[in-house]
Structures are given as structure tokens and as C-alpha cells.
Amino acid sequence: MVLFVEELAKQQLWHWLETERDLEVDGEVKTEEGRIDLAGRTPSGEYIGIELKASVDLEFRSTLSEQIQRYIDSEEFDKVYYAGPSVEEVKEAIESSSKEPSLPVVREACKSLVQGIADGKYEKQEVLDRIKGEVPEQILSFEYAHDDRDIEDYIERRMDYDPTKGSKPVTIEEGIKQI
């Protein structure tokens, strides 16, 4: 049902953007950061991206804010918008000062740091020492599993993984910021 609602919303928004706002619109546009639902060029030449979600739940919010932030950081778009039924929840998630980590975000940061280690940019122990010294204890001790595993354990285990195809290395500072 959610996919149907999202697809219907995308079609309606696409139609509105073209007929009422005079944008040239494409759907499911491939970017360096993934596929964005809609991308359009305004009559003045601005290139905008729009990510649609039919619903947002507590598990999904931090992943959504991270996804939107990646589109913003890519600088492929002049503006990036979120469209969905619960804008207040998304706004709260993006602006939240909550220290509850998002496991998908931590996983992606680890993949990028592992790639940096594989590329010889820095050493594994240097990464682990910096993470332990700079990431707040509240995040590192967050238990994400029912068997008392925490984010610090997760990061240490991920540092032993082989690099993931397509992962781009980041600086240690950027990896820590993402975590």
C-alpha cells in the first residue's frame, strides 16, 4: 500500500510541477548518492531534487535525514526538498539533537573508513583511537542489539571487514562526524 501511495504522490507532484510551476521534471534520477525520486529544472535554471516518502516511522527517520543530507552534500542540486505526509516528524528528526545513533549511518561511515584503511590513508588503530577519543560515550555505549552489543563493539567488528566495492574513503574527521 505504501509503495502505491508514494507512486501516486510522485505522479501528482510531477504533474503539478510541470503544469503549475513550469518545471522540466524527470523521475528516479540517478545521482552519485543514489536515486532521487524527482529532479527538475526551473524556468530560471535552478536544478532541484525532491525525495518523496509515503510514511516515516521512528526506525526510518534518521536514515531519511541522512539520505537527504547526502543529496544536499553532493551539491548536484541547487535545492533539495522532502515531500511526504508528515513534514513535522522529518523536520524534528533533521533538527534533533538526539544522541541516538542510526546503525545504517554508522555502517556507511565504517565502510568509508575501512576503504581509507585499505587505500593506505590511515591505520586501523588510528581510526579506532580517534573514534574512542572523539565520539561521545553516549553514542559508543548505545546498545543496538538484545545481547548487550553496543556501537563501539559494532565499529570495532566493522573495521575488520574487507572493503566494500564502491565505497569511497573519507577522512577520519568525516567518518567521526557521520558516526
Secondary structure, DSSP 8 states (H G I E B T S, - for coil): -HHHHHHHHHHHHHHHHHHTS--EEEEEEEETTEEEEEEEE-TT--EEEEEE-S---TTTHHHHHHHHHHHHHHT--SEEEEESS-HHHHHHHHH-------HHHHHHHHHHHHHHHHTTSS-HHHHHHHHHHHS-HHHHT-B-STTS-BHHHHHHHHTTS---TT-----HHHHHHH-
